[in-house]
């Protein structure tokens, strides 16, 4: 039986790098962006459809729901899975806790405007303001994950916060903090001979996006320094300047 923990974090905050390091381990794997928030949603809304209400075999449907994690990760060669997704939004958190009563959450946090600027820097959208609104609304990739993080904190869920700059400055120290929190034995990871993110022998296919969002440096880890003002106009900075936790 595998152990499951959960990473909820803003995109462009070191998730891919964190996974590339942790996945050096033979027994612990960190996932890409999860499908399971959507899978659980689709399974749970079946209880609202006519055919279920006509024959409400709740136990049989719950057999599928309760084994979602075990079945999905059945062939992953690891004892511990850290599933990455927006698990802290109200519905996702409720759905998760129908299966795992006391989940543990890791929050990898980078200031919102830095994440937004990083997206704009790499994507270079033709309509910057429209793209920022897409990213920041409640269903956008930044907005939804920010909502997830804030709700976990509001609901006083069991969590640990790792700051992006601290992680980049001393990755092994921050990963040890994570492992101590999860009560997992820690051994220093190789930080100078990294590989691109892979899990269960699958790699990201960023050709479906506008930019290579999941490519990391493999020879060293360092903070990319740039001014957010070089990528975000003042009105966008002002609009989203007070959202941090």
CORUR-V423438 format. One record per residue. RES is the residue in three letters. SS is DSSP state (H for helix, E for strand, C for the rest). BURIAL is I if it has 9 or more other C-alpha atoms within 8 Angstrom, else O. D_CENTER is the distance of its C-alpha to the mean C-alpha in Angstrom with 1 decimal. Layout:
res=RES ss=SS burial=BURIAL d_center=D_CENTER
res=RES ss=SS burial=BURIAL d_center=D_CENTER
This chain:
res=UNK ss=C burial=O d_center=22.7
res=UNK ss=C burial=O d_center=19.2
res=UNK ss=E burial=O d_center=17.2
res=UNK ss=E burial=I d_center=13.8
res=UNK ss=E burial=I d_center=11.3
res=UNK ss=E burial=I d_center=7.9
res=UNK ss=E burial=I d_center=5.0
res=UNK ss=E burial=I d_center=4.2
res=UNK ss=E burial=I d_center=4.9
res=UNK ss=C burial=I d_center=7.0
res=UNK ss=C burial=I d_center=7.3
res=UNK ss=C burial=O d_center=10.3
res=UNK ss=C burial=I d_center=9.6
res=UNK ss=C burial=I d_center=9.9
res=UNK ss=H burial=I d_center=6.8
res=UNK ss=H burial=I d_center=9.3
res=UNK ss=H burial=I d_center=12.0
res=UNK ss=H burial=O d_center=10.6
res=UNK ss=H burial=I d_center=10.1
res=UNK ss=H burial=I d_center=13.5
res=UNK ss=H burial=I d_center=15.1
res=UNK ss=H burial=I d_center=14.0
res=UNK ss=C burial=I d_center=14.8
res=UNK ss=C burial=O d_center=18.3
res=UNK ss=C burial=O d_center=18.8
res=UNK ss=C burial=O d_center=20.7
res=UNK ss=C burial=O d_center=19.6
res=UNK ss=E burial=I d_center=15.9
res=UNK ss=E burial=I d_center=13.2
res=UNK ss=E burial=I d_center=9.4
res=UNK ss=E burial=I d_center=8.3
res=UNK ss=E burial=I d_center=7.4
res=UNK ss=E burial=O d_center=5.8
res=UNK ss=C burial=I d_center=7.6
res=UNK ss=C burial=O d_center=11.1
res=UNK ss=H burial=O d_center=11.8
res=UNK ss=H burial=I d_center=11.2
res=UNK ss=H burial=O d_center=13.8
res=UNK ss=H burial=O d_center=15.9
res=UNK ss=H burial=I d_center=16.3
res=UNK ss=H burial=I d_center=17.2
res=UNK ss=H burial=O d_center=19.8
res=UNK ss=H burial=I d_center=21.2
res=UNK ss=H burial=I d_center=21.7
res=UNK ss=H burial=O d_center=23.3
res=UNK ss=H burial=O d_center=25.8
res=UNK ss=H burial=I d_center=27.5
res=UNK ss=H burial=O d_center=28.5
res=UNK ss=C burial=O d_center=30.3
res=UNK ss=H burial=O d_center=34.0
res=UNK ss=H burial=O d_center=34.3
res=UNK ss=H burial=I d_center=32.3
res=UNK ss=H burial=I d_center=34.3
res=UNK ss=H burial=O d_center=37.4
res=UNK ss=C burial=O d_center=36.7
res=UNK ss=C burial=O d_center=34.0
res=UNK ss=C burial=O d_center=33.3
res=UNK ss=H burial=O d_center=30.4
res=UNK ss=H burial=O d_center=30.5
res=UNK ss=H burial=O d_center=30.2
res=UNK ss=H burial=O d_center=27.2
res=UNK ss=H burial=O d_center=25.6
res=UNK ss=H burial=O d_center=26.2
res=UNK ss=H burial=O d_center=23.7
res=UNK ss=H burial=I d_center=21.1
res=UNK ss=H burial=I d_center=21.4
res=UNK ss=C burial=O d_center=21.0
res=UNK ss=H burial=I d_center=18.0
res=UNK ss=H burial=I d_center=15.9
res=UNK ss=H burial=I d_center=19.0
res=UNK ss=H burial=O d_center=20.2
res=UNK ss=H burial=O d_center=17.1
res=UNK ss=C burial=O d_center=16.6
res=UNK ss=C burial=O d_center=20.4
res=UNK ss=C burial=O d_center=21.0
res=UNK ss=C burial=O d_center=18.3
res=UNK ss=C burial=O d_center=20.4
res=UNK ss=C burial=I d_center=18.7
res=UNK ss=C burial=I d_center=19.4
res=UNK ss=E burial=I d_center=16.0
res=UNK ss=E burial=I d_center=12.7
res=UNK ss=E burial=I d_center=9.3
res=UNK ss=E burial=I d_center=7.3
res=UNK ss=E burial=I d_center=3.6
res=UNK ss=C burial=I d_center=4.0
res=UNK ss=C burial=I d_center=6.3
res=UNK ss=C burial=I d_center=8.4
res=UNK ss=C burial=I d_center=10.4
res=UNK ss=C burial=I d_center=12.3
res=UNK ss=H burial=O d_center=15.8
res=UNK ss=H burial=O d_center=16.2
res=UNK ss=H burial=I d_center=13.0
res=UNK ss=H burial=I d_center=13.8
res=UNK ss=H burial=O d_center=17.4
res=UNK ss=H burial=I d_center=16.7
res=UNK ss=H burial=I d_center=14.6
res=UNK ss=H burial=I d_center=17.4
res=UNK ss=C burial=O d_center=20.0
res=UNK ss=C burial=O d_center=19.0
res=UNK ss=C burial=O d_center=17.7
res=UNK ss=C burial=O d_center=19.8
res=UNK ss=C burial=O d_center=18.4
res=UNK ss=C burial=I d_center=14.7
res=UNK ss=C burial=I d_center=13.4
res=UNK ss=E burial=I d_center=10.2
res=UNK ss=E burial=I d_center=9.0
res=UNK ss=E burial=I d_center=8.4
res=UNK ss=E burial=I d_center=8.3
res=UNK ss=E burial=I d_center=10.5
res=UNK ss=C burial=I d_center=12.5
res=UNK ss=C burial=O d_center=15.2
res=UNK ss=H burial=I d_center=14.7
res=UNK ss=H burial=I d_center=17.7
res=UNK ss=H burial=I d_center=16.7
res=UNK ss=H burial=I d_center=13.5
res=UNK ss=H burial=I d_center=15.8
res=UNK ss=H burial=I d_center=18.5
res=UNK ss=H burial=I d_center=16.5
res=UNK ss=H burial=I d_center=15.7
res=UNK ss=H burial=I d_center=19.4
res=UNK ss=H burial=O d_center=20.6
res=UNK ss=H burial=I d_center=19.2
res=UNK ss=H burial=O d_center=19.7
res=UNK ss=C burial=O d_center=23.1
res=UNK ss=C burial=O d_center=23.3
res=UNK ss=C burial=O d_center=26.9
res=UNK ss=C burial=O d_center=26.3
res=UNK ss=H burial=I d_center=24.3
res=UNK ss=H burial=O d_center=24.5
res=UNK ss=H burial=O d_center=23.7
res=UNK ss=H burial=I d_center=20.5
res=UNK ss=H burial=I d_center=19.5
res=UNK ss=H burial=O d_center=20.2
res=UNK ss=H burial=O d_center=18.2
res=UNK ss=H burial=I d_center=15.1
res=UNK ss=H burial=I d_center=15.8
res=UNK ss=C burial=I d_center=17.0
res=UNK ss=C burial=O d_center=15.5
res=UNK ss=C burial=O d_center=14.4
res=UNK ss=C burial=I d_center=13.4
res=UNK ss=H burial=I d_center=10.1
res=UNK ss=H burial=I d_center=10.6
res=UNK ss=H burial=I d_center=12.7
res=UNK ss=H burial=I d_center=10.7
res=UNK ss=H burial=I d_center=7.7
res=UNK ss=H burial=I d_center=10.7
res=UNK ss=H burial=I d_center=12.5
res=UNK ss=H burial=I d_center=9.9
res=UNK ss=H burial=I d_center=10.1
res=UNK ss=H burial=I d_center=13.8
res=UNK ss=H burial=I d_center=14.6
res=UNK ss=H burial=I d_center=13.3
res=UNK ss=H burial=I d_center=15.6
res=UNK ss=H burial=O d_center=18.3
res=UNK ss=C burial=O d_center=18.5
res=UNK ss=C burial=O d_center=18.7
res=UNK ss=C burial=I d_center=16.2
res=UNK ss=C burial=O d_center=16.1
res=UNK ss=E burial=I d_center=13.6
res=UNK ss=E burial=I d_center=13.8
res=UNK ss=E burial=O d_center=12.9
res=UNK ss=E burial=I d_center=12.9
res=UNK ss=E burial=I d_center=14.2
res=UNK ss=H burial=I d_center=13.3
res=UNK ss=H burial=O d_center=17.1
res=UNK ss=H burial=I d_center=17.8
res=UNK ss=H burial=I d_center=15.4
res=UNK ss=H burial=I d_center=17.0
res=UNK ss=H burial=O d_center=20.4
res=UNK ss=C burial=O d_center=20.3
res=UNK ss=H burial=I d_center=17.4
res=UNK ss=H burial=I d_center=19.2
res=UNK ss=H burial=O d_center=20.1
res=UNK ss=H burial=I d_center=16.6
res=UNK ss=H burial=I d_center=15.4
res=UNK ss=H burial=I d_center=18.6
res=UNK ss=H burial=O d_center=17.7
res=UNK ss=H burial=I d_center=14.5
res=UNK ss=H burial=I d_center=16.8
res=UNK ss=H burial=I d_center=19.5
res=UNK ss=H burial=O d_center=17.5
res=UNK ss=H burial=O d_center=16.6
res=UNK ss=C burial=O d_center=20.2
res=UNK ss=C burial=O d_center=19.7
res=UNK ss=C burial=O d_center=22.3
res=UNK ss=C burial=O d_center=21.4
res=UNK ss=C burial=O d_center=23.1
res=UNK ss=C burial=O d_center=22.7
res=UNK ss=C burial=O d_center=20.8
res=UNK ss=C burial=O d_center=22.4
res=UNK ss=C burial=I d_center=21.2
res=UNK ss=C burial=O d_center=23.8
res=UNK ss=C burial=O d_center=23.7
res=UNK ss=C burial=I d_center=20.1
res=UNK ss=C burial=O d_center=19.3
res=UNK ss=C burial=I d_center=16.9
res=UNK ss=C burial=I d_center=13.7
res=UNK ss=E burial=I d_center=14.9
res=UNK ss=E burial=I d_center=14.2
res=UNK ss=C burial=O d_center=17.0
res=UNK ss=C burial=O d_center=19.1
res=UNK ss=E burial=O d_center=17.0
res=UNK ss=E burial=O d_center=16.0
res=UNK ss=C burial=O d_center=14.4
res=UNK ss=C burial=O d_center=17.1
res=UNK ss=H burial=I d_center=16.6
res=UNK ss=H burial=O d_center=20.2
res=UNK ss=H burial=O d_center=19.0
res=UNK ss=C burial=O d_center=17.7
res=UNK ss=C burial=O d_center=19.8
res=UNK ss=C burial=O d_center=18.6
res=UNK ss=C burial=I d_center=17.3
res=UNK ss=C burial=O d_center=13.7
res=UNK ss=C burial=O d_center=12.7
res=UNK ss=C burial=O d_center=16.0
res=UNK ss=C burial=O d_center=16.4
res=UNK ss=C burial=O d_center=19.7
res=UNK ss=C burial=I d_center=20.9
res=UNK ss=C burial=O d_center=23.9
res=UNK ss=C burial=I d_center=22.6
res=UNK ss=C burial=I d_center=20.0
res=UNK ss=C burial=O d_center=21.0
res=UNK ss=C burial=O d_center=20.0
res=UNK ss=C burial=O d_center=20.8
res=UNK ss=C burial=O d_center=23.1
res=UNK ss=C burial=O d_center=23.9
res=UNK ss=C burial=O d_center=24.9
res=UNK ss=H burial=I d_center=22.8
res=UNK ss=H burial=O d_center=26.2
res=UNK ss=H burial=O d_center=26.7
res=UNK ss=C burial=I d_center=24.1
res=UNK ss=C burial=I d_center=23.9
res=UNK ss=C burial=O d_center=27.2
res=UNK ss=H burial=O d_center=28.4
res=UNK ss=H burial=O d_center=28.0
res=UNK ss=H burial=I d_center=24.3
res=UNK ss=H burial=I d_center=24.0
res=UNK ss=H burial=O d_center=26.1
res=UNK ss=H burial=O d_center=24.3
res=UNK ss=C burial=I d_center=20.8
res=UNK ss=C burial=I d_center=22.1
res=UNK ss=C burial=O d_center=21.9
res=UNK ss=C burial=O d_center=18.4
res=UNK ss=C burial=O d_center=17.0
res=UNK ss=C burial=O d_center=16.5
